[in-house]
Amino acid sequence: MAGNGGAFFDGLPEDDEHAFLVYSQKVREDVVRVDNDGDPMPDSVILYRSRLVQATDVFSLSDQMLAVVTREIERNFGEAKAYLSAVDGLYDLKMLRESRKKFSEVFDAVEISSEYKDHIRLLVNKIKERIDTVDIGIEKRESLFAKLNTFLKELDSDRTRLSALTAAFVQVSGAVGEAAEKLEPAIGLFERIMKAIGHGSKEMRGLPKTEEELKRLPPPEQIDE
């Protein structure tokens, strides 16, 4: 990053959280290494985490984002993959928020088409199944299930609030040790839900998608890649 570092930093978004996540992608490209199987090397992910933690002193970040970025990780493949997936999830959430700001002053609630709601419900139930297989303690399990059930109830409304989903994602991303490795697939499912919300959410009344935009939207079964 040394050669054209000045230009890169000058071009960061004005919003601190967005800028931090763009910075995190650049650091990841520079620092994180993978083995012959494509898995991230734990030592490089620990270095990546260290660089991000240092950067939190420069950027103003939400408590939720700080909790994901600064959590301790152990030196193994499972935790390395889980940490990278968690940061990816933060980026997806931020981009989703930014896209919705174009159409509503209040982001926390979005209108989602019914076909995508059905797909999202299936993904949430898969997350619950994954959580049920991991020994994270009764209290944490019940807390996660309560958040996910709240989100499922929100899906039945015309406009779906996302605060419970975000809180559940942060809690799962904060898992450590063996739980982090076993919950890594759940983090991937959260990312698929965010992608589904992005594809299936509708603009405010008065700003409908054009026919051409609707044609470009993939159906739910094609958004998992």
C-alpha positions as CSV (number, residue, x, y, z in Angstrom):
1,M,0.0,0.0,0.0
2,A,3.1,2.2,0.2
3,G,3.4,3.2,-3.4
4,N,0.0,4.8,-4.0
5,G,-1.2,4.9,-0.4
6,G,-1.9,8.6,-0.5
7,A,-4.3,8.4,-3.4
8,F,-6.0,5.4,-1.8
9,F,-6.6,7.1,1.5
10,D,-7.6,10.4,-0.1
11,G,-10.3,8.5,-2.1
12,L,-11.9,6.8,1.0
13,P,-15.6,7.5,1.5
14,E,-16.5,10.3,3.8
15,D,-18.6,8.1,6.0
16,D,-16.3,6.6,8.7
17,E,-17.8,3.1,8.7
18,H,-17.9,2.8,4.9
19,A,-14.3,4.1,4.8
20,F,-13.2,1.6,7.4
21,L,-14.7,-1.3,5.5
22,V,-13.1,-0.2,2.2
23,Y,-9.8,0.1,4.1
24,S,-10.4,-3.4,5.5
25,Q,-10.7,-4.9,2.0
26,K,-7.4,-3.3,1.0
27,V,-5.6,-4.6,4.1
28,R,-7.1,-8.0,3.4
29,E,-5.7,-8.1,-0.1
30,D,-2.3,-7.0,1.2
31,V,-2.1,-9.3,4.3
32,V,-4.3,-12.4,4.2
33,R,-2.7,-15.4,2.6
34,V,-4.3,-18.7,1.6
35,D,-3.0,-22.3,1.4
36,N,-3.1,-24.6,-1.5
37,D,-6.7,-25.5,-0.7
38,G,-7.8,-21.9,-0.7
39,D,-8.2,-21.7,3.1
40,P,-7.0,-18.6,4.9
41,M,-3.7,-19.0,6.8
42,P,-4.5,-18.3,10.5
43,D,-1.3,-16.3,11.2
44,S,-2.1,-13.9,8.3
45,V,-5.7,-13.5,9.5
46,I,-4.4,-12.7,13.0
47,L,-2.2,-10.0,11.5
48,Y,-5.2,-8.7,9.5
49,R,-7.2,-8.5,12.7
50,S,-4.4,-6.6,14.4
51,R,-4.2,-4.1,11.5
52,L,-8.0,-3.5,11.7
53,V,-7.9,-3.1,15.5
54,Q,-5.2,-0.5,15.1
55,A,-7.4,1.4,12.6
56,T,-10.4,1.5,15.0
57,D,-8.6,4.4,16.7
58,V,-8.9,6.5,13.5
59,F,-12.5,5.7,12.4
60,S,-15.7,6.3,14.4
61,L,-17.4,2.9,14.4
62,S,-20.6,1.6,16.0
63,D,-20.4,-0.6,19.0
64,Q,-21.7,-3.5,16.9
65,M,-19.0,-3.1,14.3
66,L,-16.3,-2.8,17.0
67,A,-17.5,-6.0,18.7
68,V,-17.1,-8.0,15.5
69,V,-13.7,-6.4,14.4
70,T,-12.0,-6.5,17.8
71,R,-13.1,-9.9,19.1
72,E,-10.2,-12.3,20.0
73,I,-9.5,-15.2,17.6
74,E,-7.5,-18.3,18.1
75,R,-4.8,-19.6,15.7
76,N,-6.8,-22.1,13.6
77,F,-8.5,-22.4,10.2
78,G,-12.1,-22.4,11.6
79,E,-11.7,-19.1,13.5
80,A,-9.8,-17.5,10.7
81,K,-12.6,-18.3,8.2
82,A,-15.2,-17.2,10.7
83,Y,-13.5,-13.9,11.3
84,L,-13.2,-13.1,7.6
85,S,-16.9,-14.1,7.0
86,A,-17.9,-11.8,9.9
87,V,-16.1,-8.8,8.4
88,D,-17.6,-9.6,5.0
89,G,-21.0,-9.6,6.7
90,L,-20.4,-6.1,8.1
91,Y,-19.6,-4.9,4.6
92,D,-22.8,-6.4,3.2
93,L,-24.9,-4.7,6.0
94,K,-23.2,-1.4,5.4
95,M,-23.8,-1.5,1.6
96,L,-27.4,-2.5,2.2
97,R,-27.9,0.5,4.4
98,E,-26.3,2.8,1.9
99,S,-28.5,1.5,-0.9
100,R,-31.7,1.9,1.1
101,K,-30.8,5.5,2.1
102,K,-31.5,6.5,-1.4
103,F,-35.1,5.7,-1.0
104,S,-36.0,6.2,2.7
105,E,-34.9,8.5,5.5
106,V,-35.2,5.6,8.0
107,F,-33.3,2.5,6.9
108,D,-34.1,0.1,9.6
109,A,-37.3,-1.1,7.9
110,V,-37.5,-2.3,4.3
111,E,-40.3,-3.7,2.1
112,I,-39.4,-7.2,0.8
113,S,-41.2,-9.1,-1.9
114,S,-43.1,-12.3,-0.8
115,E,-41.0,-14.7,-2.8
116,Y,-37.8,-13.5,-1.2
117,K,-39.4,-13.6,2.2
118,D,-40.1,-17.3,1.8
119,H,-36.4,-17.9,0.9
120,I,-35.2,-15.8,3.8
121,R,-37.4,-17.8,6.2
122,L,-35.7,-21.0,5.0
123,L,-32.3,-19.5,5.6
124,V,-33.2,-18.3,9.1
125,N,-34.4,-21.8,10.0
126,K,-31.1,-23.2,8.7
127,I,-29.3,-20.8,11.0
128,K,-31.4,-22.0,13.9
129,E,-30.6,-25.6,13.1
130,R,-26.9,-24.8,13.0
131,I,-27.1,-23.0,16.4
132,D,-28.9,-25.9,17.9
133,T,-25.9,-28.2,17.1
134,V,-23.3,-26.0,18.9
135,D,-22.6,-25.9,22.6
136,I,-22.9,-22.2,23.3
137,G,-24.9,-22.5,26.5
138,I,-28.6,-22.3,27.1
139,E,-28.7,-18.5,27.8
140,K,-26.8,-17.6,24.5
141,R,-28.9,-20.1,22.5
142,E,-32.2,-18.7,23.8
143,S,-31.0,-15.1,23.2
144,L,-30.1,-15.9,19.6
145,F,-33.4,-17.8,19.0
146,A,-35.3,-14.9,20.5
147,K,-33.6,-12.4,18.1
148,L,-34.2,-14.7,15.1
149,N,-37.8,-15.3,16.0
150,T,-38.4,-11.6,16.3
151,F,-37.0,-11.1,12.9
152,L,-39.2,-13.9,11.5
153,K,-42.2,-12.1,13.0
154,E,-41.1,-8.9,11.3
155,L,-41.1,-10.6,8.0
156,D,-44.9,-11.0,8.3
157,S,-45.2,-7.1,8.3
158,D,-45.4,-5.0,5.2
159,R,-42.1,-3.3,6.2
160,T,-39.5,-5.5,7.9
161,R,-37.3,-4.1,10.6
162,L,-33.7,-5.4,10.5
163,S,-32.5,-4.5,14.0
164,A,-33.1,-8.1,15.4
165,L,-31.3,-9.7,12.5
166,T,-28.3,-7.4,12.9
167,A,-28.1,-8.1,16.6
168,A,-28.2,-11.8,16.0
169,F,-25.5,-11.6,13.3
170,V,-23.2,-9.6,15.7
171,Q,-23.8,-12.2,18.5
172,V,-23.0,-15.1,16.3
173,S,-19.9,-13.3,14.9
174,G,-18.7,-12.8,18.5
175,A,-18.4,-16.5,19.2
176,V,-14.9,-17.8,20.1
177,G,-13.1,-21.1,20.3
178,E,-14.7,-24.2,19.1
179,A,-18.1,-22.5,18.8
180,A,-16.7,-20.0,16.3
181,E,-15.6,-22.8,14.0
182,K,-18.9,-24.6,14.3
183,L,-20.9,-21.4,13.7
184,E,-18.9,-20.4,10.7
185,P,-21.5,-21.8,8.3
186,A,-24.2,-19.8,10.1
187,I,-22.3,-16.6,9.3
188,G,-22.3,-17.6,5.7
189,L,-26.1,-18.0,5.9
190,F,-26.5,-14.5,7.4
191,E,-24.6,-13.2,4.4
192,R,-27.0,-15.0,2.1
193,I,-30.0,-13.4,4.0
194,M,-28.5,-10.0,3.6
195,K,-28.0,-10.6,-0.1
196,A,-31.6,-11.8,-0.4
197,I,-32.8,-8.6,1.4
198,G,-30.8,-6.5,-1.0
199,H,-32.2,-8.3,-4.1
200,G,-35.8,-8.6,-2.8
201,S,-36.3,-5.2,-1.1
202,K,-38.5,-2.6,-2.8
203,E,-38.1,1.1,-3.0
204,M,-40.5,3.5,-1.3
205,R,-43.9,4.0,-2.9
206,G,-43.6,6.5,-5.7
207,L,-40.1,5.1,-6.6
208,P,-40.9,1.7,-8.1
209,K,-38.4,-0.4,-9.9
210,T,-38.5,0.0,-13.6
211,E,-39.4,-3.0,-15.8
212,E,-35.8,-3.2,-16.9
213,E,-34.5,-3.3,-13.3
214,L,-37.1,-6.0,-12.4
215,K,-35.8,-8.1,-15.3
216,R,-32.3,-7.9,-13.8
217,L,-33.3,-9.2,-10.4
218,P,-32.3,-12.8,-9.9
219,P,-35.0,-15.2,-8.4
220,P,-34.3,-16.3,-4.8
221,E,-32.9,-19.7,-5.8
222,Q,-30.1,-17.9,-7.7
223,I,-28.8,-15.6,-5.1
224,D,-26.7,-18.1,-3.1
225,E,-23.6,-18.0,-5.2
